[in-house]
Amino acid sequence: MSGLSDVRLALHSQELEAGQERLMSARNTPSGLSRWALFWHRRHTREALLELTPEQLRDIGLSVEQARQEGLKPFWRG
C-alpha cells in the first residue's frame, strides 16, 4: 500500500471512532431537550451521582472515583 492510502485509512478509522463516541453520548442524553434543559439535566444527574453510596455505585458498575470525576464535571461539558 502507498503511504497516502495508509493515511486515509488511519483518518477514516479515527472518524469512525469519533462517530461511535457521538452515538454513545447521544444515547445517554434525553432527546428533545433544549440546551438549557440539557444543562439542568446534567447538573441534577451529576449531583445525584455524588450522593450514591458505594454499594449503589457498584450496582451500576462505577467506582467511587469514577462517580466523583463525573459528578464534579461542569454541567456544560458533555
N, C-alpha and C positions, 0 to 999 in steps of 0.2 A: 504494500500500500504506500501511496505517496504521503509525504508529510502533511499536505493540505487535507487529505481525507481523514487522517488521524485527528487533526484539529477539529474538523467538522463533527466527527463522531464524539469527541470529548465535549464540545459545546452542546451538541444535541442531548447527550446524557445529562448534562447539567440543567438544561431546560426542562427535561422530563422530571428530574428530581424536584426542581422548583415548583413545577406544576402539581406534583404529588403533595408537596408541603402545603400549597394553597388549598388544594382539595381537602386535605385533612383538617386544616384550620376552619375551612368553610363548613364542614360537617359539625364542628363543635359550636358553631355560632348560630343562635336562633335566626331564622330567616325573617325578612320583612321588618327588621328593626332600623330605625333611623340612626344616624351617627351618635346622637346623644343617648338614645335608648341603649345602644350597644355599649357605650361608655358606662352607663349606670349598671347595666347587666354585669359587665366585667368587674366593676367596683364591688358590687354586692356579693358576687360569687367568690371573688378573691378574699373578701372579708370572712365569708363563711368557711372557706378553706382553712384559714388561720385558726378557726375555733374548733376544728375537728380534733378528736382525741387520737392518740397513736393507734388505737385499735380500729377506729373508723378509717383512718388513712390506710392501714394495712388492708382493710376490706376493699378499698378502691384501687389498691396497688401502688400507693405512693409512700415514699419515706417522709419523715418529718422534715428533712432538709429540702426535698423536692417541693413539698407543700409550702414551706416558708419562702422559697425562691419565687414560686408562682404567686403566692399571696401578697408578697411585697412589691411585685411588679406594678408600675404605674398603670392606671386604668386605660390610658391612651395607647399603650403598647399591646399588640395582639398576641 
